[in-house]
Amino acid sequence: MKKKIAFLAIGVAFAVGFLAGSIVSILKKTTGVENLITDLFTQLPVTKEPISIELMERIEDLKELIREDQKNLAAWLKLGNIYFLHNRYREAIEAYRQYLSIKPDDPDVRTNMAIMLRGLGDFDGAIDELREAARSQPNHANSRFQLGVVLLKEKKDAKGAIEAWEDFLMVESKGDRASWARGQIEKLKHGLTESQEG
């Protein structure tokens, strides 16, 4: 039972991106509220659910595995993902750091860590991790997409965001995120042109 709960929680964490795309499609058809669509793509993962007793027990089991073997990649990853899902930023970052100290070329874990760093307000740290994730895997879409988000929302760097999303579109050219990114690029370029003319 404990294992099923833990795997369910981890699965939900990784499904966040896919679910957002589905929800956006529905919203486009039913509301057309652009800000709501934007928030779905750029917000931090959110859950108001506290960590259950069963999940706490699972966390303790994982920590015990780690005490027995500090290089247990699967345990570090599962621990990081549980904390990620529940917005336990510091704990998730620590687990992901330990994982990456053993397997540094995992762009998904590095991107998840960057999202947690963003949640802590360490925007420069998040940007560094996202750039490293993109560098380590030339076709990694999510790191490129998230880089644009952090550059625009947190650093107010429109040019940097445009560059990141254009890079993202070279990897992921179809789907809701791609359509959204194209729209953002067009608006940002229009805004930059107007500011230069003014």
C-alpha positions in Angstrom: 0.0 0.0 0.0 2.8 2.4 0.9 4.6 1.7 -2.3 1.4 2.3 -4.4 0.9 5.7 -2.6 4.5 6.7 -3.2 4.5 5.7 -6.9 1.2 7.5 -7.4 2.6 10.7 -5.9 5.7 10.5 -8.0 3.7 9.9 -11.1 1.5 12.9 -10.4 4.7 15.1 -10.2 5.9 14.0 -13.6 2.4 14.4 -15.1 2.1 18.1 -14.2 3.4 19.2 -17.6 1.2 16.9 -19.6 -1.9 17.8 -17.6 -1.2 21.5 -18.0 -1.3 21.0 -21.8 -4.6 19.2 -21.7 -6.2 21.8 -19.4 -5.0 24.6 -21.6 -6.7 23.0 -24.6 -10.0 22.9 -22.7 -9.6 26.5 -21.5 -8.9 27.8 -25.0 -12.2 26.3 -26.1 -14.3 27.4 -23.1 -12.9 30.6 -21.7 -10.2 32.2 -23.8 -8.8 33.8 -20.7 -5.2 34.4 -21.7 -3.8 35.1 -18.2 -5.2 31.8 -16.9 -3.6 29.9 -19.7 -0.3 31.8 -19.1 -0.4 30.9 -15.4 -0.9 27.2 -16.1 2.3 27.1 -18.1 4.5 29.3 -15.9 3.4 28.7 -12.3 5.3 26.6 -9.9 3.9 23.1 -9.1 1.3 23.5 -6.4 -0.3 21.2 -4.0 -2.1 22.1 -0.8 -2.2 18.5 0.4 0.0 17.9 3.4 2.4 14.9 3.3 0.3 12.0 4.6 1.4 9.7 7.4 1.8 6.9 4.7 4.0 9.2 2.6 6.1 10.2 5.7 6.7 6.5 6.3 7.8 6.1 2.7 10.2 9.0 3.1 11.7 7.4 6.2 12.0 4.1 4.2 13.9 6.0 1.5 16.1 7.7 4.0 17.0 4.4 5.5 17.9 3.0 2.1 20.1 6.1 1.6 21.8 5.6 5.0 22.6 2.1 3.9 23.8 3.2 0.4 24.6 6.9 -0.2 24.8 6.2 -3.9 21.3 4.8 -4.2 20.1 6.9 -7.2 16.5 5.5 -7.2 16.1 6.4 -3.6 17.4 10.0 -4.0 15.2 10.5 -7.1 12.0 9.2 -5.4 12.8 11.3 -2.3 13.3 14.4 -4.4 10.1 13.8 -6.4 8.0 13.4 -3.3 9.4 16.7 -2.0 8.9 18.3 -5.4 5.3 17.4 -5.5 4.7 19.0 -2.1 6.7 22.1 -2.7 9.3 21.3 -0.1 11.9 23.3 -2.0 14.9 22.9 0.2 14.4 19.1 0.8 13.8 18.5 -3.0 16.9 20.5 -3.9 19.1 18.6 -1.5 17.8 15.2 -2.8 18.3 16.3 -6.4 21.8 17.6 -5.6 22.8 14.3 -4.2 21.4 12.5 -7.2 23.2 14.8 -9.6 26.5 14.4 -7.7 26.3 10.8 -8.9 24.6 11.3 -12.2 25.2 14.8 -13.4 23.9 14.4 -17.0 20.2 13.9 -16.1 18.5 17.0 -17.6 15.0 16.1 -16.1 16.3 16.0 -12.6 18.4 19.2 -13.1 15.3 20.9 -14.5 13.2 19.8 -11.5 15.9 21.2 -9.2 15.8 24.5 -11.1 12.1 24.7 -10.6 12.6 24.2 -6.9 15.4 26.9 -6.9 12.9 29.3 -8.5 10.5 28.5 -5.8 13.1 29.6 -3.2 13.8 32.8 -5.1 17.2 31.7 -6.3 16.5 32.8 -9.9 20.2 32.9 -11.0 20.7 29.4 -9.6 17.6 28.2 -11.5 18.9 29.8 -14.7 22.3 28.2 -14.3 20.8 24.7 -13.8 18.4 25.1 -16.8 21.2 26.2 -19.1 23.3 23.2 -17.9 20.3 20.8 -18.5 19.9 22.2 -22.0 23.6 22.0 -22.7 23.8 18.4 -21.5 21.0 17.2 -23.9 20.5 19.2 -27.1 16.9 18.0 -27.6 15.7 18.6 -24.0 12.6 20.7 -24.5 11.5 21.4 -20.9 14.7 23.0 -19.7 14.6 25.4 -22.6 10.9 26.2 -22.0 11.4 26.7 -18.3 14.5 28.9 -19.0 12.3 31.3 -20.9 9.8 31.4 -18.1 12.3 32.3 -15.5 14.1 34.8 -17.7 10.8 36.6 -18.4 8.8 36.3 -15.2 11.6 36.6 -12.7 14.4 38.5 -14.4 12.2 40.6 -16.8 14.6 39.7 -19.6 12.4 39.8 -22.7 15.3 39.3 -25.1 16.6 36.3 -23.1 13.2 34.8 -23.0 12.7 35.1 -26.7 16.0 33.4 -27.3 15.2 30.6 -24.9 11.8 30.0 -26.4 13.1 30.1 -30.0 15.6 27.5 -28.9 12.7 25.5 -27.3 10.7 25.6 -30.6 13.6 24.1 -32.4 13.1 21.0 -30.2 9.4 21.0 -29.6 7.6 22.7 -32.6 4.1 21.3 -32.0 1.5 21.2 -29.2 0.0 23.7 -26.8 3.3 24.7 -25.3 4.8 25.5 -28.7 1.7 27.5 -29.7 1.9 29.4 -26.4 5.6 30.1 -26.8 5.1 31.4 -30.4 2.4 33.8 -29.1 4.7 35.0 -26.3 7.6 35.6 -28.7 5.4 37.6 -31.0 4.1 39.8 -28.2 7.6 40.3 -26.8 9.1 41.2 -30.1 6.2 43.6 -30.7 6.8 45.2 -27.3 10.5 45.5 -27.9 9.9 47.1 -31.3 7.5 49.6 -29.8 10.0 50.5 -27.0 12.8 51.1 -29.5 10.5 53.3 -31.7 9.4 55.2 -28.6 
